Amino acid sequence: MRVSAPARLEGPAFTPLVKMLATTLVLGMVVYGWRVLPQLLAQPSSWLAWVFLLMMLGFVITCFVWILRSRTSISETHIRQTWFTDKQVSLADITQIKLIHIPYLTWLISPRLMVKTRMPGTMVFQTADPQVLAAFGRLVGGRSPAA
């Protein structure tokens, strides 16, 4: 009897420690910003400086939220990672593939799959899920991700 593999594997893109470090950094920036806010308000500054500051704040918050929410999935036909703008590549379009994985540091550095496609460009997919990582390894080895 043959057991069929799941059609799609999915898991978090970033490790819990990376999420915790991102949270610590963002909280540190919030505390620092709160402490220097009275000094910023006391100084004369242009509206453009405030627009820039608010844009940077929006950028940091957006990246932080997506580090917490991002998920990576792999199926028989595609690799996909959710982000502010989702990334997706068809396995048929991949021309070169490389897995960057440091086995004893996966708790700190999320393993990532770098793929070059027929269209000029490189895409990077992070994963913190052991099953998705195993599927990435099978793909790099030239086998089906669900094998």
Backbone as ProteinMPNN parsed JSONL, in Angstrom:
{"seq_chain_A": "MRVSAPARLEGPAFTPLVKMLATTLVLGMVVYGWRVLPQLLAQPSSWLAWVFLLMMLGFVITCFVWILRSRTSISETHIRQTWFTDKQVSLADITQIKLIHIPYLTWLISPRLMVKTRMPGTMVFQTADPQVLAAFGRLVGGRSPAA", "coords_chain_A": {"N_chain_A": [[0.837, -1.178, 0.0], [0.578, 2.17, -0.882], [1.281, 5.277, 0.499], [0.008, 8.451, -0.032], [1.678, 11.538, -0.535], [1.322, 14.701, 1.137], [-0.425, 17.25, -0.641], [0.408, 19.825, -0.389], [2.767, 21.588, 1.503], [3.151, 23.618, 4.358], [4.403, 26.262, 6.4], [5.714, 28.387, 9.068], [7.661, 31.245, 8.069], [9.76, 32.388, 9.436], [11.895, 31.788, 12.251], [11.004, 31.189, 15.741], [12.837, 32.551, 17.415], [13.893, 34.554, 15.735], [11.584, 36.035, 15.359], [11.198, 36.855, 17.989], [13.517, 38.403, 18.386], [13.035, 40.428, 16.487], [10.76, 41.556, 17.631], [11.851, 42.5, 20.048], [13.691, 44.41, 19.063], [11.928, 46.233, 17.791], [10.353, 47.038, 19.976], [12.383, 48.247, 21.479], [13.009, 50.395, 19.779], [10.593, 51.786, 19.927], [10.511, 52.526, 22.657], [12.826, 54.138, 22.773], [12.099, 56.093, 20.879], [9.878, 57.203, 22.189], [11.143, 58.352, 24.355], [12.733, 60.352, 23.173], [10.904, 61.916, 21.911], [9.798, 64.331, 23.165], [12.02, 66.065, 22.85], [12.206, 66.142, 20.071], [9.799, 67.39, 19.435], [10.238, 69.874, 20.559], [12.132, 71.048, 18.95], [12.482, 73.125, 16.076], [11.274, 71.96, 13.02], [10.938, 70.829, 9.626], [7.933, 70.081, 7.771], [8.404, 68.094, 5.997], [10.407, 66.559, 7.138], [8.966, 65.345, 9.191], [7.144, 63.879, 7.682], [8.906, 62.083, 6.456], [9.857, 60.743, 8.763], [7.472, 59.531, 9.664], [6.968, 57.882, 7.473], [9.14, 56.113, 7.662], [8.535, 54.94, 10.112], [6.159, 53.643, 9.413], [7.212, 51.813, 7.563], [8.896, 50.21, 9.207], [6.992, 49.101, 10.973], [5.373, 47.698, 9.146], [7.195, 45.776, 8.08], [7.814, 44.418, 10.456], [5.301, 43.317, 11.231], [4.898, 41.559, 9.082], [7.066, 39.842, 9.366], [6.237, 38.465, 11.586], [3.877, 37.275, 10.596], [4.403, 35.957, 8.17], [4.351, 33.173, 5.936], [5.52, 30.146, 4.468], [5.042, 28.086, 1.673], [5.046, 24.992, -0.141], [4.353, 23.193, -3.047], [3.513, 20.618, -5.431], [3.807, 22.075, -7.705], [4.442, 24.793, -7.212], [6.277, 27.297, -5.315], [5.694, 29.344, -2.558], [5.626, 32.378, -0.708], [4.18, 34.254, 1.805], [3.943, 37.749, 2.186], [4.255, 41.323, 2.439], [3.937, 41.924, -0.256], [3.123, 39.098, -1.87], [5.317, 36.378, -2.72], [5.829, 34.203, -5.399], [6.729, 31.312, -7.216], [6.823, 29.274, -10.043], [7.659, 25.86, -10.156], [8.468, 24.87, -12.572], [9.604, 27.043, -13.815], [12.05, 27.469, -12.658], [15.51, 27.86, -12.953], [17.926, 27.647, -11.661], [18.951, 26.588, -8.436], [19.451, 26.96, -4.926], [20.108, 25.921, -1.656], [20.374, 27.466, 1.38], [21.494, 26.663, 4.349], [22.249, 26.323, 7.644], [22.869, 23.864, 9.662], [23.085, 23.68, 12.611], [22.392, 26.185, 13.407], [19.796, 26.87, 12.844], [17.906, 27.741, 14.611], [18.448, 30.372, 14.924], [19.125, 31.516, 12.414], [17.076, 31.62, 9.757], [16.569, 28.984, 7.505], [17.036, 29.284, 3.984], [15.866, 29.322, 0.625], [17.265, 29.915, -2.413], [16.294, 30.89, -5.572], [16.749, 31.011, -9.062], [15.099, 32.231, -11.856], [13.516, 31.782, -15.102], [12.817, 34.27, -15.989], [14.69, 37.256, -15.662], [16.228, 37.494, -12.566], [16.268, 36.85, -9.002], [14.799, 34.946, -6.451], [14.101, 34.692, -2.981], [13.254, 32.403, -0.525], [12.286, 32.006, 2.732], [12.214, 29.632, 5.444], [10.95, 28.175, 8.432], [9.967, 25.826, 9.085], [10.3, 22.366, 9.617], [9.317, 20.346, 7.848], [8.807, 21.721, 5.453], [11.386, 22.595, 4.957], [12.626, 20.097, 4.526], [11.318, 19.396, 2.17], [12.331, 21.42, 0.521], [14.992, 20.576, 0.484], [14.717, 18.107, -0.879], [13.902, 19.086, -3.334], [16.162, 20.546, -4.15], [17.859, 18.405, -4.448], [16.932, 17.361, -6.779], [14.603, 15.911, -6.781], [11.046, 15.287, -6.444], [9.197, 17.655, -4.515], [7.336, 16.564, -2.78], [8.043, 13.965, -2.428]], "CA_chain_A": [[0.0, 0.0, 0.0], [1.371, 3.395, -0.998], [0.676, 6.437, 1.143], [0.278, 9.634, -0.848], [2.245, 12.683, 0.177], [0.419, 15.844, 1.128], [-0.326, 18.046, -1.864], [1.037, 21.109, -0.104], [3.346, 21.75, 2.836], [3.188, 25.036, 4.721], [4.868, 26.549, 7.753], [6.187, 29.76, 9.267], [8.868, 31.591, 7.316], [10.828, 32.802, 10.34], [11.964, 31.03, 13.498], [10.522, 31.936, 16.911], [13.862, 33.465, 17.925], [13.933, 35.715, 14.837], [10.396, 36.83, 15.695], [11.445, 37.463, 19.295], [14.509, 39.464, 18.179], [12.352, 41.528, 15.803], [9.9, 42.191, 18.631], [12.726, 43.229, 20.968], [14.203, 45.596, 18.365], [10.841, 47.194, 17.587], [10.034, 47.613, 21.288], [13.485, 49.151, 21.808], [12.843, 51.628, 18.995], [9.431, 52.498, 20.469], [10.932, 53.14, 23.926], [13.749, 55.227, 22.443], [11.311, 57.143, 20.233], [9.056, 57.851, 23.206], [12.032, 59.16, 25.194], [13.251, 61.525, 22.454], [9.797, 62.671, 21.313], [9.734, 65.726, 23.642], [13.096, 66.842, 22.232], [11.841, 66.349, 18.664], [8.717, 68.374, 19.375], [10.768, 71.181, 20.968], [12.984, 71.577, 17.886], [11.783, 73.475, 14.839], [11.615, 71.071, 11.903], [10.038, 70.975, 8.483], [6.894, 69.058, 7.651], [8.995, 67.009, 5.217], [11.11, 65.684, 8.084], [7.94, 64.545, 9.871], [6.634, 62.91, 6.701], [9.935, 61.047, 6.347], [9.84, 59.976, 10.009], [6.263, 58.693, 9.656], [7.152, 56.837, 6.458], [10.054, 55.111, 8.228], [7.77, 54.229, 11.133], [5.274, 52.733, 8.678], [8.038, 50.745, 6.989], [9.32, 49.314, 10.291], [5.816, 48.366, 11.45], [4.977, 46.755, 8.095], [8.148, 44.653, 8.07], [7.653, 43.67, 11.704], [4.062, 42.527, 11.155], [5.055, 40.467, 8.12], [7.978, 38.849, 9.939], [5.415, 37.642, 12.473], [2.802, 36.58, 9.884], [4.83, 35.331, 6.916], [4.308, 31.712, 5.84], [6.083, 29.601, 3.233], [4.421, 26.818, 1.281], [5.581, 24.352, -1.336], [3.471, 22.161, -3.589], [4.104, 19.923, -6.579], [3.964, 22.996, -8.832], [4.837, 26.158, -6.86], [6.767, 27.714, -4.001], [5.048, 30.622, -2.278], [5.82, 32.954, 0.619], [3.362, 35.441, 2.027], [4.656, 38.94, 2.632], [3.494, 42.513, 2.044], [3.583, 41.463, -1.6], [3.461, 37.675, -1.872], [6.231, 35.885, -3.754], [5.477, 32.866, -5.863], [7.451, 30.884, -8.404], [6.478, 27.948, -10.546], [8.834, 24.99, -10.176], [8.868, 24.707, -13.97], [10.347, 28.231, -14.239], [13.323, 27.559, -11.939], [16.678, 27.442, -13.737], [19.01, 27.352, -10.733], [18.403, 26.55, -7.081], [20.474, 26.776, -3.889], [19.579, 25.922, -0.295], [21.31, 27.998, 2.366], [21.017, 26.067, 5.592], [23.308, 26.035, 8.608], [22.103, 22.94, 10.5], [23.023, 23.929, 14.048], [21.989, 27.572, 13.665], [18.451, 27.138, 12.32], [17.146, 28.441, 15.646], [18.779, 31.787, 14.8], [19.115, 31.922, 11.007], [16.09, 30.834, 9.016], [17.049, 28.438, 6.238], [16.435, 29.965, 2.833], [16.032, 28.728, -0.695], [17.447, 30.932, -3.453], [15.974, 30.343, -6.89], [16.824, 31.869, -10.246], [14.033, 31.826, -12.764], [13.724, 32.117, -16.52], [12.815, 35.727, -16.044], [15.854, 37.702, -14.897], [15.969, 37.78, -11.162], [16.422, 35.818, -7.987], [13.838, 35.009, -5.354], [14.555, 34.019, -1.769], [12.147, 31.917, 0.29], [12.716, 31.555, 4.049], [11.317, 28.701, 6.123], [11.317, 27.719, 9.773], [9.249, 24.565, 9.266], [11.148, 21.23, 9.226], [8.777, 19.63, 6.688], [9.048, 22.552, 4.27], [12.832, 22.526, 4.739], [12.906, 18.791, 3.918], [10.847, 19.478, 0.782], [13.337, 22.227, -0.176], [16.149, 19.697, 0.278], [14.397, 17.162, -1.958], [13.866, 19.855, -4.58], [17.557, 20.818, -4.512], [18.412, 17.118, -4.875], [16.365, 16.971, -8.071], [13.419, 15.073, -6.62], [9.781, 15.97, -6.213], [9.143, 18.159, -3.145], [6.436, 15.754, -1.955], [8.481, 12.564, -2.472]], "C_chain_A": [[0.887, 1.247, 0.0], [0.606, 4.554, -0.363], [1.02, 7.657, 0.312], [0.785, 10.771, 0.032], [1.243, 13.823, 0.16], [0.654, 16.698, -0.111], [0.437, 19.343, -1.625], [1.554, 21.111, 1.331], [3.449, 23.24, 3.129], [3.665, 25.186, 6.154], [5.352, 27.978, 7.867], [7.491, 30.008, 8.511], [10.039, 31.903, 8.241], [10.737, 32.042, 11.658], [11.408, 31.858, 14.66], [11.561, 32.918, 17.459], [13.978, 34.711, 17.048], [12.744, 36.629, 15.132], [10.588, 37.55, 17.028], [12.468, 38.601, 19.179], [13.882, 40.674, 17.492], [11.463, 42.286, 16.782], [10.727, 43.03, 19.595], [13.257, 44.506, 20.321], [13.12, 46.654, 18.184], [10.454, 47.836, 18.918], [11.125, 48.582, 21.743], [13.373, 50.468, 21.054], [11.665, 52.449, 19.509], [9.812, 53.216, 21.765], [11.858, 54.325, 23.657], [12.989, 56.398, 21.809], [10.462, 57.916, 21.228], [9.909, 58.78, 24.08], [12.514, 60.419, 24.477], [12.141, 62.379, 21.838], [9.69, 64.094, 21.856], [10.818, 66.617, 23.026], [12.784, 67.123, 20.764], [10.771, 67.423, 18.533], [9.206, 69.776, 19.728], [11.598, 71.836, 19.87], [12.133, 71.994, 16.685], [12.232, 72.532, 13.714], [10.565, 71.214, 10.813], [9.005, 69.852, 8.479], [7.43, 67.864, 6.879], [9.758, 66.027, 6.115], [10.118, 64.791, 8.822], [7.334, 63.503, 8.932], [7.624, 61.757, 6.558], [9.933, 60.146, 7.582], [8.627, 59.042, 10.06], [6.353, 57.586, 8.614], [8.068, 55.734, 6.983], [9.359, 54.288, 9.309], [6.821, 53.224, 10.479], [6.025, 51.557, 8.086], [8.44, 49.728, 8.053], [8.14, 48.476, 10.776], [5.372, 47.331, 10.428], [5.9, 45.544, 8.066], [7.994, 43.793, 9.313], [6.418, 42.767, 11.653], [4.24, 41.347, 10.213], [6.106, 39.456, 8.552], [7.176, 37.916, 10.842], [4.417, 36.772, 11.709], [3.249, 35.708, 8.719], [4.848, 33.807, 6.999], [4.861, 31.302, 4.484], [5.398, 28.283, 2.937], [5.081, 26.308, 0.007], [4.606, 23.262, -1.745], [4.201, 21.472, -4.735], [4.415, 20.885, -7.724], [4.552, 24.358, -8.472], [5.493, 26.238, -5.48], [6.187, 29.103, -3.774], [5.398, 31.071, -0.871], [4.961, 34.195, 0.732], [4.246, 36.542, 2.588], [3.78, 40.11, 2.267], [3.023, 42.354, 0.6], [4.051, 40.018, -1.675], [4.425, 37.339, -2.998], [5.778, 34.48, -4.116], [6.279, 32.558, -7.117], [6.971, 29.488, -8.768], [7.747, 27.107, -10.587], [9.354, 24.806, -11.598], [9.716, 25.879, -14.464], [11.719, 28.355, -13.582], [14.454, 27.038, -12.821], [17.863, 27.074, -12.845], [18.458, 27.46, -9.316], [19.524, 26.285, -6.077], [19.795, 26.871, -2.523], [20.668, 26.41, 0.653], [20.778, 27.593, 3.735], [22.216, 25.746, 6.471], [22.663, 25.182, 9.7], [22.01, 23.287, 11.985], [22.658, 25.367, 14.403], [20.594, 27.887, 13.135], [17.572, 27.839, 13.343], [17.345, 29.951, 15.545], [18.625, 32.291, 13.368], [18.139, 31.03, 10.256], [16.72, 30.283, 7.751], [16.339, 29.133, 5.079], [16.775, 29.251, 1.542], [16.147, 29.87, -1.692], [17.174, 30.283, -4.797], [16.16, 31.412, -7.953], [15.798, 31.322, -11.22], [14.375, 32.206, -14.193], [13.692, 33.618, -16.736], [14.02, 36.193, -15.246], [15.455, 38.011, -13.456], [16.131, 36.567, -10.276], [15.358, 36.033, -6.926], [14.4, 34.217, -4.185], [13.324, 33.666, -0.941], [12.708, 31.406, 1.611], [11.725, 30.524, 4.573], [11.857, 28.355, 7.497], [10.666, 26.375, 10.063], [10.103, 23.388, 8.791], [10.634, 20.471, 7.998], [8.995, 20.414, 5.397], [10.537, 22.537, 3.937], [13.221, 21.202, 4.086], [12.458, 18.775, 2.459], [11.802, 20.328, -0.054], [14.559, 21.37, -0.49], [15.917, 18.686, -0.831], [14.414, 17.871, -3.306], [15.282, 20.157, -5.063], [18.228, 19.545, -5.018], [17.83, 16.599, -6.176], [15.153, 16.062, -7.978], [12.183, 15.933, -6.429], [9.732, 16.451, -4.768], [8.282, 17.297, -2.224], [6.876, 14.3, -1.884], [8.72, 11.989, -1.104]], "O_chain_A": [[1.826, 1.356, 0.789], [-0.568, 4.775, -0.659], [2.185, 7.881, -0.016], [0.371, 10.933, 1.18], [0.405, 13.901, -0.738], [1.786, 16.85, -0.57], [1.04, 19.895, -2.545], [0.858, 20.686, 2.253], [3.793, 24.029, 2.25], [3.374, 24.353, 7.012], [5.396, 28.703, 6.873], [8.31, 29.106, 8.339], [11.194, 31.702, 7.863], [9.649, 31.699, 12.12], [11.346, 33.084, 14.575], [11.201, 34.002, 17.919], [14.145, 35.814, 17.569], [12.885, 37.852, 15.151], [10.193, 38.706, 17.182], [12.301, 39.647, 19.806], [14.161, 41.814, 17.864], [11.419, 43.516, 16.763], [10.343, 44.153, 19.924], [13.274, 45.563, 20.952], [13.369, 47.84, 18.4], [10.249, 49.048, 18.983], [10.825, 49.623, 22.328], [13.613, 51.534, 21.621], [11.731, 53.678, 19.527], [9.472, 54.385, 21.948], [11.691, 55.393, 24.247], [13.214, 57.555, 22.164], [10.338, 59.137, 21.13], [9.459, 59.85, 24.491], [12.687, 61.456, 25.117], [12.414, 63.453, 21.301], [9.502, 65.013, 21.058], [10.567, 67.782, 22.718], [13.064, 68.213, 20.266], [10.826, 68.262, 17.633], [8.648, 70.763, 19.249], [11.753, 73.057, 19.861], [11.18, 71.304, 16.321], [13.428, 72.34, 13.494], [9.446, 71.665, 11.061], [9.193, 68.811, 9.108], [6.968, 66.74, 7.077], [9.752, 64.819, 5.877], [10.394, 63.614, 9.054], [7.045, 62.38, 9.345], [7.227, 60.592, 6.541], [9.999, 58.923, 7.459], [8.754, 57.885, 10.46], [5.87, 56.477, 8.842], [7.801, 54.552, 6.77], [9.571, 53.08, 9.407], [6.697, 52.089, 10.94], [5.532, 50.429, 8.103], [8.338, 48.522, 7.831], [8.278, 47.268, 10.97], [5.029, 46.207, 10.794], [5.43, 44.407, 8.031], [8.039, 42.565, 9.227], [6.492, 41.587, 11.997], [3.782, 40.244, 10.513], [6.037, 38.3, 8.134], [7.414, 36.709, 10.857], [4.136, 35.648, 12.126], [2.52, 34.798, 8.325], [5.295, 33.227, 7.989], [4.698, 32.006, 3.488], [5.195, 27.461, 3.831], [5.598, 27.077, -0.804], [4.101, 22.51, -0.911], [5.382, 21.729, -4.969], [5.197, 20.554, -8.615], [5.113, 25.024, -9.342], [5.295, 25.384, -4.616], [6.185, 29.939, -4.678], [5.461, 30.258, 0.051], [5.001, 35.076, -0.126], [5.171, 36.292, 3.36], [2.651, 39.908, 1.82], [1.864, 42.615, 0.279], [5.245, 39.744, -1.557], [4.37, 37.924, -4.08], [5.399, 33.684, -3.257], [6.483, 33.423, -7.969], [6.746, 28.642, -7.903], [8.798, 27.591, -11.009], [10.551, 24.607, -11.801], [10.468, 25.731, -15.428], [12.478, 29.263, -13.921], [14.381, 25.935, -13.364], [18.709, 26.271, -13.238], [17.612, 28.307, -9.028], [20.429, 25.492, -6.337], [19.009, 27.784, -2.269], [21.752, 25.831, 0.716], [19.764, 28.104, 4.21], [23.095, 24.981, 6.076], [21.981, 25.716, 10.575], [20.925, 23.189, 12.559], [22.621, 25.723, 15.581], [20.243, 29.058, 12.992], [16.584, 28.472, 12.971], [16.513, 30.722, 16.022], [18.063, 33.361, 13.136], [18.356, 29.824, 10.135], [17.344, 31.03, 6.997], [15.177, 29.521, 5.195], [17.843, 28.656, 1.399], [15.241, 30.695, -1.807], [17.754, 29.248, -5.123], [15.777, 32.568, -7.768], [15.651, 30.111, -11.384], [15.382, 32.861, -14.459], [14.434, 34.165, -17.551], [14.347, 35.576, -14.232], [14.471, 38.702, -13.193], [16.131, 35.424, -10.732], [15.056, 37.166, -6.551], [15.083, 33.209, -4.366], [12.466, 34.512, -0.686], [13.516, 30.478, 1.621], [10.551, 30.531, 4.203], [13.068, 28.255, 7.698], [10.798, 25.844, 11.166], [10.587, 23.412, 7.66], [11.435, 20.0, 7.19], [9.332, 19.833, 4.366], [10.911, 22.475, 2.765], [14.059, 21.184, 3.184], [13.139, 18.205, 1.606], [12.06, 20.002, -1.213], [15.099, 21.43, -1.595], [16.812, 18.43, -1.637], [14.885, 17.319, -4.3], [15.57, 20.038, -6.254], [19.069, 19.599, -5.915], [18.193, 15.514, -6.63], [14.72, 15.501, -8.984], [12.271, 17.151, -6.273], [10.18, 15.734, -3.873], [8.482, 17.304, -1.01], [6.151, 13.472, -1.331], [9.092, 10.821, -0.981]]}, "name": "protein", "num_of_chains": 1, "seq": "MRVSAPARLEGPAFTPLVKMLATTLVLGMVVYGWRVLPQLLAQPSSWLAWVFLLMMLGFVITCFVWILRSRTSISETHIRQTWFTDKQVSLADITQIKLIHIPYLTWLISPRLMVKTRMPGTMVFQTADPQVLAAFGRLVGGRSPAA"}
